[in-house]
């Protein structure tokens, strides 16, 4: 590397442009690459079985479109159960034929259809919730070598058959169901495959009702105790590779290293385990009730379609199913082989102390101990490199100023991005204008963050660029060490950046000394030659300057230093930023209007942008103050133009829709009917939309009422605790005098107390709450009481509290009960329940035949379905298809028992 004269800012940037464009492109290419989909079930050349994406998607399409919305409690849910049961027995028959044709092959296929009832506590979003389920089902397939020993240690592969209320669930989770069926087929038909350890395929049929199916298997199935590890397959999107976002032991992380297309990082693992995302999967039940380790993987790209009508096979990107299938198959092969870690997990497992990440398609794994050694050595080496520096950039005062410059630059980036966020949301009223593209926040907040960072440098310039680079090196190396010793595996991102900076500065140091040595020789020759010539004092002086005054050059670095030093941060930062924004940007459409979505996204861009382009601050100090001022001026103009463009953008469109929740509710006590409207985002325009809905569908002259959402608002209990995210309105509906709610006595939705006993001496009341709900699903009861004991769990709150109990039952099951003993009479009762002589119970449920669009094909002319059909068409025309509404026909009531 040859040190050349310093170029101006324009030339320097042009020289770096290929790097600034090429490296992010390379990172994204590797990050989102997918395999070529395979169509044939058998290789045309070898005739061996192979995983077929076409077959997987065929299963997914049948479940999501031919059967449809498979919400627990619906007829479609029962149809999916019957289909999967038949499919499981077909696979068993195929297995038996194959084994019969290969005498001596050690392979046994077993099938169960499990059915059962139970209850469990499900805390989520700081809310305490109890689940009760009746007659729900699971379908289980076990492949083993047929011996008792071969069944002792098993790996469980899980997906769920059901879908949630607003979605047909092609990706979530029919895709994974298809993957598992294909894995069974290929394993069975692979000649000579004999599992050393068993593999259990669990097609659980109640995940969306808050993990009832996985709880049923974990607590009641006879083979659950043989499970040593879990592979959970999920989807929260329709594009890109499935992400490993939970890995709970070193053994399973090592197992994941055997997959052909790894995509997972400890960064995602630690973010998810922190609870920031307020999301959950069946993995929770397996971990809690079976005490097993495992891997949680999900498709997360384009999560705009998560739990939406658009979750259809046509929107699943080509290669997604192939990617998940190949990785899952590789894990099964390894975990059922003699090299499997399963036997060692029988005695339990420890939380992973392992750093892991995928980098340009390569999976890196090393222990925390190794990380501590590596990071400590790099920190020591960085200190030596900086300490051995000479010239003005190494002076204490200069280093202190450089540190101040770096800190101010980071804070300036945060302030700049959030200042624009404030302007967009509070001043212009155009919040979430970036929602339609995961990377659009980079365009809006990237220039603002950089402008904020550079503005902080105006009062500090000039600062030697080498001093700033030295400070950044020490900062990253220190953060890597400190974070790792604190047990934060994600500190690897700082290590990678420090490593890149260290390498670049070391190369610059070597080339500087080589260049200085050659220039010294040239200077000495010039000086001697000039001294020989009488009167040539200037030539001699020039020579001495080159020999004796290297300080000005010592404060700068070669442009190659930026090229080398930015390589790893650009690659790492691009991968981190893309993975983070792909998850968080669509997520803002369902985290509630109170969440500071604008500032969250702005801060993510500022933080990850500062990491990705961490050489920006030293680079601007490479030039004089006028250049810095010009850069700030240009960025301010760019920020203004970008804000003007985004202020004109619509937040939603037909591919990135707003979620609208609509309840048509009949009150069994008053016979009143209301329309309840709610949104789960803070985007502008919702209030106007509600008023338009009221004008078109509401009672004449009755404005919409904004409703406070709290634990005592039972209108939205069918969606509890997610209802905490909603911003609800209540609209009065015009009543048809001729309408009489079709509720004959045998079809009444009722809550009653039976086996009711009062013990005045103990101050207790023991009873069975009986809920009759013919034709009603997802029933919820809520009441205030001090519960001493009940059949839901063994640890009710030791205080007077509000209780919510949600039910999920198999289609056709119309009764459920809860036995309980409560303190009586209640003390310190809530004002809402203190003016009654008995126990006040609020209850609500969804009419199985009154959901739109799930029951669109079965519309029976009921007034709620007529309203939903008209409302849906009006909404589509009004918004241009930019709103996806879930319509639910609910009935509710209140009773004192």
N, C-alpha and C positions, 0 to 999 in steps of 0.2 A: 504494500500500500504506500503510495507516494503522497506526501502532503503538498498541496497546491495552494495557490493564493486564494483568499476567501472571496467567494462569489457574493453578489448582491442577493436580496431576498427573493426576487422573481426567479433568477437563475437557480437558486438553491431549491426553491419549492418545485420548479419544473424537474429538477434532477431527482427529487424524492417522489414525484407523482406516481411513477410506475410501481414503486414500493407501496405507497399509500392506497393504491387501487388493487394491485395484484395480490397482496397478502390477505386482505379481507375476502376477496373473491375466492382465493384458495381455501381459506378457512370455512367459508359457507358451503363451498362445493363438497368438501369432505363431510361437513356436519350434516348436510341434508341429502346426501347421496342414498339412493335406494336401489335394491337389486332389480334386475329385469324379471317381470312376473312370468311364472311358469304356468302353462295351460294344461299340459298332459299330466295325468296321474302317474304314468310310468315313462321312464326314459326311453325314447324311441330306439336308442342304440344298445343300451345294456338290458333293457326290459326290467330294470329295478324300479321299485316304487320311489316316487319323489313328491315333495310337498308342492301342491298345486294352488296358486293364488286363485285361479278361476273357480276351483272347487270350493275354496273357503268363502269366496264372495257369493257363490251360489247359495250356500247355507245362510249367510248373513242376509241375503235378499229375501229368502223364503221367510225367515223369522220376522224381519222388519217390515216387509211389504205384503207378502201373501197372508201372513198371520196378522201383523200390524203391531199396534201399541200393546205391549205385554205387561201392563201395570198389575202388580199383585192385587188379586181380588176380582179381576175382570175375566170374562170368558176367554179372551185372547191369551191371557196368562195360562189358563188351563189347557188351551190348545197347544201352546208351546211346550208345556209339561208333557203332554201326551206324545207330541212329535219327538221330543228328546228321549223319552223313555223307549219308544219304538226304535229310534236310531241306535241307542245304546245296545239293545238286544240284537240288532242287526250286526253291529260290530262284534259282539260276542260270538254270534254264529259264524261270522267270517273268520274270526280267530280260531275257532274250533276246527273249521275246515282246513285252514292253513296248517295247524299243528298236526292234524290227522294225516296230511299229505307229507309231512316231514317227521317220520318216526324218530323218537328220541329227543326231539326239541323240547327244551324246558321252558315252556311258556303257558301260563294260565290266565284266562280273562274272566273276571267276575263283575257282575252288575247288581246294583241295588237301586231301588227307588225308595228313598226315605221320606216318611211323612211324620210330622210331629207338631207339638205346640210347646210354647215356652214364653219366657219373658226375660228382659235384661234392661239394665240401666244404660242409657246412651247420652252421655254428656257431650255437648257440642256448642261452640260459640258462647261459652260462659253460661249456658242454659242447662238445667237438669231436666232430663226427659226419661220417661219409662216406656219401654216397648213391650207389647203383648201380641203374640201371634198364635193363630189357631190353624191346624191342619195344613201348614205349608210344607213344601216338598223340595227334595234335592235328588239328582240323579248322579250316581257314582259308578265309575269304572276303575277297576284295579287290574294292572298288569304285573305279574310276578313270575318267578320260576316255578311256582306251585308248591314250594316247600315252606314249612313253618318258619325256618330260619330266614328265608328270602323275603318274608312278609314282616319281619320284626322292625326293620328300619325302612321307612318309606318317604318319598318326596311327594308333596301334594301340589298339583297344578290346578288353579282355580280360575273360573270365569263365571259370569252370571247370565242366566237366560232372560231375566226380566228387563223391562225398560221403565223409565220414569214417566210421570204424567204427561209432560209436554212433548215427548219424543218417541219415534218409532225404534230408536236404538240400534241402528245398523253398525256403527263403530262401537258404541257403548251399549251392549257389549257382545252383540251377535258376531262381530268380527273375531273376538277372542274365542267364542264358542266354536266357530268354524276352524280356527287354528288348532284347538285341542282335538277336535274330531279328526282332522287331517293327521295330526301327530300320532293318534292311536292307529289310524289306518296304515301309515308308513311303517311304524314300529312293528306292527303285527306282520306285515308283508315283507319285511326285510329279512332275507334268508340268514339264519344263524343268530339273529338277535335274541339273546337270553339275558334278562335283567338279573344282575347280582342282588340288587335291592329293588323293592317294589316302587311303582309309580301309581299314584291315585289321582284320577281326573275327577274333579268335583264340578259339576254343572249346577251351581246353586241357583235357586229359583226365587230369591228374594233379597237382592242387595239394595235396590232402590227404596225399599221400605225401611231403610236404615239397618241393613246387614243382618236381617233375621235368618236368612238361609245359612250363612256361614256360622252364625251362633248355633243354629240347630245342629249342624254337622259337628261342630267342635264340642258341644256339650252332650250329645245324645247318640252319635253313631258309634258302633262297636269298634270300628277300625281307626277312629280318630286318634287313639292313644299311640298308634304306630307311626304317626307323622313326626318327622324330625326336622323338616324344612319345607318352606312354602314358596311357590312361584305364583304370584298373583298377576293376572293379565287384565288390564283395564284400558279405557280410552276416555279422553276428555277433548278429543279433537279428531280430525280426519286426514291429516297430512303429516308427512315426515316420519322419521324413525321413532320407534317407541323409546321412551326415556326411562332409564333406571333411576328412580327418584327415592327409593328406600332400599337400603342394604344393611342388614342388622347384625352381621358377624363377619369376621375375617374369612372364615371358611367359605361363605357364600359369595363374597367378593372374589375370592380366588376361583370359585366355580364359574363366575361370570366371565372371567378372563378367557374361558374356552369358547365363547360365542364368536361366530365369524364376523359380526358387524356390531361391535360394542358402541354404546352411546349412553354414557352415564358419568357423573362427576360427584365428588364429595360435596361440592358447592350446592348442587341440587338436593343432595341427601340431607345436608344440614339445614337448608332453608325449609324443606318440608317438615322435618322433625321439630323445627322450632315452633310450628303452629301458625306461622304468618299467613299461610294460604287458606286457612279455615276449610280444609278439605279432608276427606277421609275415604278409606276403602275397606274391603273385607279383611285386609291384612291386620287391622286392629283386633278383630275377633280371634284370629288364629294366634296372634302374638299374646293376647291376654288370657285366653282360655286353654290353649295348648302349650303355651310357653315355648314356642318354637321360633327359630330364626327364618330368614328368607329374603326374597327379592320382590320388590313391587315395581312393575313396569307398566307404562301407559303411553299411548299415542297422544301427543299434546298439541301438535300443529293445527292451526285453524280452529281453535277452540271457540270461535264465534258460533259454531254449530253444536256445541256441547249442550245437551238437554234441550234441543230445538227441533222443530219439524224437519229441518234440513239435514238431519243425521240420517242420510240415505246412502245406499251403496254407490250411487252415481257421484257422490261427493267425496268418496274415499280415494285418495291419490293412488295411482298405479305403483305397486311395489311395497306399499305399506303392509299388506297382509303377508307378502313373501318375507319381508324383513322380520316381522314378529314371529312367523312360523319357523324360520331358520334359526333364529336365536333361541327360541323356546325348545326346539328339537335338540339343539346342541347341549343345552343345559340338562335336558332329560337324559340324553346319552351319557353325559359325564356323571351325573348323580346316581344313575343306576348301574354304573360300571364298578369293577373291583377297586378303582382309584377314588371312589366316592368318599366324601367326608361324613356321610350320614351316620355311620356307627359311632363316630366320635362325638356326635351331637346328642346322643341318647342321654348323656348325663347333664345336658344343658349347654349353654353357650354364653360367651361374654360379649359385651358391646364392642363393636369393632374399633380398634385403634389402628386404623389403616387409612392411608391416603390413596385415593384412586381417582383417575380422570382419563377421559378419552381425548387424545390430541392428534388431530389430522388422521383419524381413523385407527390410531394405535392406543391400546389400553395400557396405562401405567399403574402399577400397584407397588406400594412399599409401606413399611410399618411406620408407626409414629416414632419409634426409636431411631430408625434410619433417618426419618425426616429431621429429628432433633440434631443428629450428628451432621447431616448435610447442611442444614440451615445455619448451624453454629459455625461450621467451617467457613461457609460463605461470608458470614458476618465478620469473622476474624480477618479473613482475607480482604474484605472490603475496608475494614479499619486500617489495615497495613497499607493498602493501596492509597487511600486518602491521606494517611499520615505521612507517607513518603513523598507526597507531592511537594513541589517547591513553587516559588513565585507568589504573586499577590493573591491568587485563588486559594492558597493554602493558609492564609492568615486567619486568625481567630475572628477578627471583626468582620472579615469578608464572609466567612462561613456562617456567622450568626445572621448576617444580612441575607445570605442565600436561603437559610432556613426560614426566615421570616417571609421571603419571597415565595417559597414553595407552599407554606401554610396559607398565606393570603391568596395565592392562586387557586388552591382547592376550595377555600371558602367563597372566593369570588365566583367560581363556576356554579356553586350551589345557589348563591344569591342571584346570579344572573338568570339562571333557568327558572327559579321560583318567582322572580320578579315578572317574567313573561307569563308564567302560570297565573299569577295574581291578575295581571292585566287581561288575560284571555277570559278568565272566569268571572272576576268581580267587576271589571270595568266594561269590557266588551260583551259580556254575557254569552261567550262562545266556548264554554268549557267542553272538553272531550272532543274537540274538532279533529283530533288525530286518530280517533277510534277506528276508522275504517282500514287502517294498515298498521301492522305490528311495528314497522320501522318508521312510520311517519313522525313519531315523537322525536326521532333523531334530527329530522329536518326543522322542526319547530324549535326544539330546545337545545340542539347541538350548537348552533351559532350563538345563542344567548349565553350558554355556559362558557364558551370560549371567549366571548366578549367580556363577560364578567371577570374571568380569570385574567385577561390582559389589562383590563382597566385598573386592577389592583397593582399592576407593575409600573404604572405611570409615575407614581411618586417614589419608586425605588430605583428605577433605572439610572445609571447602568449598574448591573451586577455581573461579574465574570461568569460566563456560561459554564465554565468548567467547575466553578464552585457550586453552582446549582445542581449540576450533574452529580457531583460528589455527595451533596446533601440528599438527593433523591436515592442514590445508591445506599447510603447508610440508613435512610428511613425505611426503604423496602426490606433491606436485609434485617433490620431490627424488628419490623412488624412480623416478618416471617418467623423469626426465632421466638419472639414474645407470644405470638398467636399459637404457635405449635406447642410451646411449653404450657400454655393455658388450655390445651386440648382441642383447639380449633383446627381441624384438618384443612379447612379452606384457606389457611395461611399459605398453601402452596402457590396461590396466585401471586403473592408478594415475592415468594422465592423465585418464581419464574421470571418476574420482571427484574429483580435484583441480579439474577444470573445473566440476563441479557445486557444490563447496564454495566455490570462488572466486566464482562467479556469485551464490550465495546471500548470502555475506558482503558482496559489493559492493552488492547491493540493500539489505541491512540497513544498511550504512554510509550510503547516500544517504538512506534513509528516516529514519535516526536524526537526521541533521543537519537534515532538513526539519522533523521533529517537534520537535527541540530548539529550532530557530529560532522556531517558532510558540509554543512554551511559554515561551520567554524573553520574547517580546513580551507574552504574557498575564501573566507574572510581574511584568514592569515596570509594566504598567498596574495590577495589584493593589497593588503596593508604593506607587505614587504615590497611588492612591485612598485607601489606608489611612493614609498620612502626612498626608493632608489632614484626616483625621478625628482629633481630639484623643483620645489614650489608646488608639488601636487599634494597639498595639505588636505584638500577635500577628499581625495581618494583614500588617503590614510584614515581619515576620520570615519568614512563610511565603513571601512573594514573593521575598525575598532567597534563601531556600533553593532555590527552583526555578531561580533564575538562577545561583547560585554553586556549587551542589553537585550536579553531574550525574554524579558518579563511580559511585554505586550503579547508576544506569541504564546507564552505559557498560559495565558488566561483563556485562550480559545482552544477549540478542538477541530479536528477534521470533519468535513461533512460526512465522511464515511462512518464516523462515530454515531451519527444520528441514524444512518441506514442500518447499521448493525444493532444498535441499542433499541431501535423501535421494532425490530422484527418479531421478537417473542411477545412484547406487549400488544402489538397489533393483532397477532394471531390469537393470543389468549383473550384479549378484550373483545374481539369480534365474536368469538364463540360464546363468551359469557353474556355479552349484550344481546345477541340474537336469541339465545335460549331464554334469557330473562324476559325480554320484551314479548316473545311469542306467548309466554304464559301470562304475564301481568297485563298487557294491553287489553286483550279480550276479557280478562277477569274483571276489569273496571266496569263492565256492563252488568255485573251481577253482585256488587259488593255494597249496594245501598247508596242513597243520596247523601247520607251524612259522611261517608268516607271521603277523605281528601284526595280523590283520585288524581286530580290535576297535579297536585304537589308530589304525590307518590311517583308518578311517571316522570315529572321534571327532575326529581332528585335522582331517580335511577339513571336517567340520561347523563346528568351532571357527574355522578360518581363513576359510572362505568366509562363515560367519555374521557374523564380525566385520567383514568387508568390506561385506557387504550392509546391515547395520544399524550402520554406523560412527558414527552420531550418538548411540548409546546412552549412551556415557560422558559427553559434554557434557550430554545431556538430564537425567541423574540429578543432575548438579551444578546444575541450574536451580533445584532445590528444596533445602530444608534437610535436615540430617542425619537427623532422624526419618523423613522420607520414604524416604531411602536404606535405612535399617535395615528399614523395613517392606517395601520391595521385595525385599530379600535374604531376609527371612523367608518371604514369599509364594513366592519362587522355590525356596527350600529345600523347602517343602511340595510344590510342584509336582514337583520332581525326585524326591522320595520316592514320590509317588503314581505317577508315570510309571515309575519303576524297578519298583515292585510290579506294575504292569500288564504290563510287558515280561517280567518274571521268570516270568510264567505263560504266556507265548506259546510255541507250538511253533515251532521254527526253520523247518521245511519243511512244504509241503503239496503237493497234486497239481499245482498250477500253478507252484510254485517248489520244484523237487525237489532232493534230495540226489543227487549223482553217486556211483554205486558201480561199481567195476571188479572183475569176477570172471573169473578164469582157471581153467579145468579143464586141468591140465597132466599129460601122460603123459611120463615120463622113459624115453627109449629105452635107456638104459644099465641102469637098475635095474628097469624095468617098473612102478615105483611111480606112484601117481596122487595128486595133491593138489589141493585147492581153494585158490586164492590170492585173498584179499579185500583191497581197498584203497579208501580214500577220499581226496579231494583238498581237504578243508576241515577247519577246526578246530572245527566245531560239536560240542557235547556229544552223547553217546549212541552214538557209533560203537563203542566197546569193548563196550558192552552188546549192540549188534546183532550183533557178531561172535560173541559167546558164545552168543547165541540161534541163530545160523546153525550153529555147531559142534554144539550140542546136537541140532539137527534133522537135519543132513546129515553130520556128521563121524563118524569112527570112535569107537566107544564107549570112554569113559574117556580119550580123548586131547584135552587142552586145546589151544586155538589158540596158535600161537607168533608173537610179534611179531618181525618180520624187519627188520634194518637195511637201509636202502636206500642203496646206494652203487654205484659203477661196476662192482663185481665181483658184484653181485646180478643174475644173468642171467635170473631168473624173469620180470622185467618189461621185458626188452629190446625187446619188440615195441612198447612205448610210449616208448622212450628218445628224447629226453632228458626228455620230460614226466614220466617215471616219478620224477624227482627230487622232484616235488610229492606223491607218494603216501605214505600211511602203511599199509604192508602187513602182513597176517597170513597165516600158512600153516596150513591145516587138513588133517589126515590124513583120507583118504576110506576107507570100508570097501571091501575088495577082493572082487570076485566071483570065486571060484575057477574058475568055468567060463569067465571072460572071457579071451580071447586077442586081444591087440592086432592088428588087421587090417593087418599090414605084410608082405605078400609081398615077395620080393626085388626085383621090378621096381618097387615103390612105396616103397622105402626112402628116408628123409630122411637123406642122408649128406654129410659133408664130408671131402674127401680132397686129398692133395697129388700133383699130377702134374708131369711135366717137372722133377723135383726134382734140383737139382745143388748139391753142396757144394764150395766152393773154400776149402780150408784155408789156402792161402797168403795169401789176402785176408781170411780170417775172415768169409766171407759164405755165405749159403745163398739160392739162387734157386729159386723154385717157382711153380706155379700152383695156387691154392686153388680147387678145384672144388666147387660146392655143387649137389647134386641134390635137388630138392624137389618131387616129383610130388604134386599136390593140396595143396601147402602154399604160402601167400602171406605176404608181409611178413616174409620170413626175415631174421634178424639173426645175424651172427657177431661174436664179441668175443674178443680175444686180447691178450697182452702181448708186445711186441717192439720192438726198435729198427729201424725200417724205413728203409732207405737210398733205395729208390725203388720205385714201384709204378705201376699204371695208373690209379689213382684221381685223382691230381693230381701236380703237380711239386714240391710242398713238404711232404713228410711231416715230422713233428716230429723235430728233431735230437737225440733222446734216447730212452731206453727208456720206453715209455708204453703205456697201455691204449688199444686201438683198437676202435671200434664201426663196423661197416659194415652199413647197412640196404639191403634190396633191395625194389624194386617192379617187377613184370613184368606184361605183358598176360596175360590169361586163357589158359591152356594152355601158357605158357612155363614150363619146369620146371628149367632149368639156368642158372647164371651162374658166372662165374669172375673171379678177381683175380690178376694177375701181380705178383710182388713179389720184392725182394731185401732180406734182413734180415741184421743182424750175427749171426754164429754162431761159437762158442757165445755165448749172451746174457750180458752183464755187468750187474750190479746188478739182477738180475731181481726181480720182485715175489714175496713169499713164496708167494703162491697158485700161482705157475707155475714156481718154482725147483726143485721136486722131481721134475721129469719130464725124460726124455731128449730129447723132441721139442718141438714147438710145441703147446701146449694151446689148443684152440679150443672155446669155448662156442657152441652154436647153438640157435636156437629159431625157431618159425614158427607161423602160425595156419592151422588146417585150413580150407580154403575152404568146406567144407560144415558147419562147426561154429561158427556165429556166431548168437547170439540177441539180438534178434528178427530180424536181417537175413535169416536162412535159415529162419524160422519156417514158411513155407509149404512148404519143401522138406525138412522134418525126416524123416530116414531111419531112425529107431529106434535110432540109436547111443546108447550109454549117456550120453555127454556131453550130447546133445540132450534125452534124457529127464530128466536132472538139471536142465538149464537150464529146461525147461518147468515142472517141479515147483517149482523154486526161485523162478522168476518169479511164479508164482501165489501161493506162500506169502508172498513178500516184499510183494506188492501187498496181500494181506489183513492182514499183520502191521503194515504202516506206513500203511495207508489210502491207498496210491498216492503217498506222499510221497518215494519213492526211485525213481530211474531207473537201472537196472543195465545195464551192457554185459557180455554173456557171450561169452567167447572160448574155443574149444577149441584148445589149443596142444600141440605136441609139442616136446620139447627133448632135448638130449644134450650130451655132452662127448667130444671125441676128441683124441688126441695124434698129430700127424702129423710 
